[in-house]
Amino acid sequence: MIRRAYGKVNLSIDVLGRNQDGYHDLDMIELPIDLYDEIEMEISPEPTYSCNIDLPYDEKNLIYRTIEKMREQYGFKEQFAIKVQKNIPMNAGLAGGSSDAAAVIHLVSDLLGLDLSMAEKIAIGKKIGADVPFCLVSKPARVRGIGEVVEPFELENGYEVLLIKPQEGVCTREAYQTLDIARAQHPDIEKVQQALQLHQPLGKLLGNSLLESAERLQPVIGEILEACRRHGYDSVMMSGSGSTCFVLHERDHDISPLYESMKNRYEFVRKASILTA
């Protein structure tokens, strides 16, 4: 059984504060994109794992952690043969690991006939990572809490993004550890959602509370954003905790000049479409 694990961009993120349990309260707009990993799973007498990149299958691997968390909760004994084709870069803010975990939750439910509801899947997903609940739903959504409250909304099919990731990545844990909430950006997420759905200008509304800490960790992020603005774009922001930056634009807009300028300067430069259904 094969499933695509679609990545995402965070159009804007407002980190509201930190809970007593160490997790952060979030309010953000997340959009799925047509960049995806591919996960193939079958029930097998012995567990096997292969991946097109060097990604160990251990407690740090979200696929491994997801299966063991589900095994603990539902008590199944079955093992799996797993093949992973990674296309989403790591440490990029595009939910590569989280989308893989979400795909595995769907696959285990289907392969074992668990017939899990979306609410049950989200309850598992939030134990794995903050982006996993959104990746389970994989529709344009406003996401709150620690990532477990996913509120999909209607969005016309017409947006694309140019993704630009430097060689340097950002560790999500470090981005949050160095976050100064008082100094951080706090975009009005309600206005961002309204402008997005009405196809109104977004540039000055976009923001990401993690941008300042991510830029301190990797100054190249600021360089990319500034270069995009010099090319005349203002709907420019960093996704997640970085290091990927994006330019949001209408589908009929020719972004080729910026793409050509960036593709030989940075490690990963890719055109992608926003998924709306």
C-alpha positions in Angstrom: 0.0 0.0 0.0 1.5 3.4 -1.0 0.6 6.8 0.3 1.8 10.3 -0.6 2.9 12.4 2.4 2.4 16.0 1.3 4.4 18.8 2.8 3.2 22.2 3.9 4.0 25.9 4.2 3.1 28.0 7.2 1.7 31.2 5.7 2.0 32.9 9.1 2.6 31.8 12.7 1.8 33.6 15.9 3.4 32.0 19.0 1.2 33.2 21.8 3.1 31.9 24.7 4.5 28.8 26.5 2.5 26.4 28.6 3.6 24.9 31.9 4.3 21.6 30.1 6.8 23.3 27.9 4.7 23.3 24.7 3.9 26.6 22.9 0.4 27.9 22.2 0.2 28.6 18.4 -2.2 30.3 16.0 -1.2 29.8 12.4 -2.3 29.3 8.8 -1.0 26.2 7.2 -1.3 25.2 3.5 -0.6 21.8 2.0 1.7 21.8 -1.1 2.2 19.3 -3.9 5.7 18.4 -2.8 5.5 15.0 -1.2 7.4 12.0 0.2 6.1 8.5 -0.8 5.6 5.8 1.9 5.1 2.2 0.9 4.0 -0.2 3.7 3.0 -3.8 3.8 2.5 -6.3 6.6 5.6 -8.5 6.8 6.9 -11.4 8.9 10.0 -9.4 9.7 10.4 -5.6 10.0 12.3 -4.0 7.1 13.1 -0.4 6.3 14.7 1.3 3.3 15.0 5.0 2.4 16.6 6.8 -0.5 18.6 8.9 1.9 20.7 8.0 4.9 17.9 8.1 7.6 18.4 5.6 10.4 15.3 3.7 11.6 15.5 4.3 15.3 13.8 6.3 18.1 14.7 9.6 16.3 12.8 8.5 13.2 9.2 9.7 13.2 8.0 6.7 11.3 9.5 4.4 13.9 8.1 6.4 16.7 4.6 6.6 15.2 4.4 2.8 14.7 5.6 2.1 18.2 3.2 4.7 19.7 0.3 3.0 17.8 1.5 -0.4 18.8 1.5 0.7 22.4 -2.0 2.1 22.2 -3.7 -0.6 20.1 -1.7 -3.7 21.0 -1.1 -5.1 17.6 1.8 -7.5 16.9 2.2 -7.1 13.2 5.5 -6.0 11.6 5.9 -4.0 8.5 8.1 -3.7 5.4 8.6 0.0 4.8 10.0 1.8 1.8 10.4 5.6 1.9 11.1 8.0 -1.0 12.1 11.3 0.5 11.6 14.4 -1.6 10.9 17.0 1.1 14.2 18.3 2.5 14.9 17.9 6.2 15.2 20.7 8.8 13.3 22.9 6.3 10.1 23.9 8.0 8.1 22.0 5.4 6.9 19.1 7.7 8.8 16.4 5.9 9.0 14.2 9.1 5.5 15.1 10.2 3.9 14.3 6.9 5.6 10.9 6.9 4.3 10.3 10.4 0.7 11.2 9.3 0.9 9.0 6.3 2.0 6.1 8.5 -1.0 6.7 10.8 -3.3 6.4 7.8 -1.5 3.4 6.5 -1.4 1.4 9.7 -5.1 2.1 10.3 -5.9 0.8 6.8 -3.6 -2.2 6.7 -4.8 -3.5 10.1 -8.4 -2.5 9.6 -8.4 -0.3 12.7 -10.9 2.1 11.1 -9.7 5.0 13.2 -11.6 8.2 13.0 -9.9 11.5 12.2 -10.2 12.5 15.9 -8.5 9.3 17.0 -5.7 9.8 14.4 -5.2 13.4 15.6 -5.0 12.2 19.2 -2.1 10.0 18.1 -0.5 12.6 15.9 -0.2 15.3 18.5 1.9 12.9 20.6 4.3 12.7 17.8 4.7 16.3 16.7 2.9 19.6 16.4 2.5 19.5 12.6 1.3 15.9 12.5 -2.4 16.7 13.1 -2.4 19.2 10.2 -0.7 16.7 7.9 -3.4 14.2 8.7 -6.0 16.6 7.5 -3.8 18.1 4.7 -6.2 20.9 3.7 -5.9 24.7 4.0 -6.5 25.3 7.7 -6.2 27.5 10.7 -4.3 25.6 13.3 -4.3 26.4 17.1 -3.3 25.1 20.4 -0.1 23.1 20.3 -1.1 22.0 16.7 -4.0 19.7 17.6 -6.9 22.1 16.7 -7.2 22.0 12.9 -9.9 24.1 11.4 -10.0 23.6 7.6 -11.3 26.5 5.4 -12.3 26.9 1.8 -9.7 28.3 -0.6 -9.9 28.8 -4.3 -7.4 26.9 -6.4 -5.0 29.5 -7.7 -2.0 30.0 -5.4 1.5 28.7 -6.0 4.8 29.1 -4.0 8.4 29.3 -4.9 10.4 27.4 -2.1 13.9 28.4 -1.4 16.0 26.5 1.1 19.7 27.1 1.8 22.1 24.3 2.6 21.9 25.3 6.3 18.9 24.0 8.2 17.2 25.1 11.5 16.6 22.7 14.4 13.0 23.4 15.5 13.9 22.8 19.2 16.7 25.4 19.0 14.4 27.9 17.3 11.9 27.7 20.1 14.6 27.7 22.8 16.0 31.0 21.5 12.6 32.5 20.9 12.0 35.9 22.6 8.2 36.2 22.5 8.3 39.9 23.5 10.5 40.7 20.5 8.9 38.3 18.0 6.5 39.1 15.2 2.9 38.6 16.1 0.8 38.6 12.9 -2.9 39.0 12.9 -3.9 35.5 11.8 -7.5 36.4 11.4 -6.6 39.1 8.8 -4.2 36.8 7.1 -6.9 34.2 6.6 -9.4 36.7 5.3 -7.0 38.3 2.9 -6.0 34.9 1.6 -9.5 33.8 0.9 -10.4 37.1 -0.7 -7.2 37.1 -2.8 -6.3 40.5 -1.3 -2.6 41.7 -0.9 -0.9 39.7 1.8 2.6 41.1 2.0 2.4 43.4 5.0 0.1 40.9 6.9 2.5 38.0 6.8 4.6 37.2 9.8 6.3 34.4 11.7 7.1 34.6 15.4 10.0 32.2 14.9 11.7 34.3 12.2 13.8 36.4 14.5 15.3 33.4 16.3 15.7 31.4 13.1 17.6 34.3 11.5 19.9 34.5 14.5 20.7 30.8 14.1 21.0 31.1 10.3 21.5 34.6 8.9 21.2 33.4 5.4 17.4 33.3 5.9 17.3 37.0 6.1 19.4 37.2 3.0 17.0 35.1 1.0 13.9 37.1 2.1 15.6 40.4 1.2 16.7 39.1 -2.2 13.1 38.1 -2.9 11.9 41.6 -1.9 14.5 43.2 -4.1 12.9 41.3 -7.0 9.6 43.0 -6.3 7.8 40.5 -4.2 6.2 41.3 -0.8 4.3 38.0 -0.1 7.5 36.5 1.3 8.0 34.7 4.5 9.8 31.8 6.2 7.9 28.5 6.7 7.7 26.9 10.1 11.0 27.2 12.0 12.9 27.5 8.7 15.1 27.4 6.9 12.9 27.3 3.9 11.6 30.7 2.7 8.7 31.0 0.2 7.2 33.5 -2.2 3.4 33.2 -2.5 2.0 34.2 -5.9 -1.0 33.8 -8.1 -0.9 30.8 -10.5 -0.9 32.9 -13.7 2.2 35.0 -12.5 5.5 34.2 -14.2 8.0 33.7 -11.4 10.7 32.4 -13.7 13.1 35.3 -13.3 13.3 34.9 -9.6 13.5 31.1 -9.9 16.4 31.4 -12.3 18.2 33.8 -10.0 17.8 31.5 -7.0 18.3 28.0 -8.4 22.1 28.1 -8.6 22.6 30.0 -5.4 20.7 27.8 -2.9 20.5 24.1 -2.2 16.8 23.5 -2.8 14.7 25.8 -5.1 11.4 24.4 -6.2 8.1 25.6 -7.6 5.0 24.1 -5.9 1.2 24.5 -6.0 -1.0 25.0 -3.0 -3.4 22.1 -2.6 -7.0 23.1 -1.9 -8.9 19.7 -1.8 
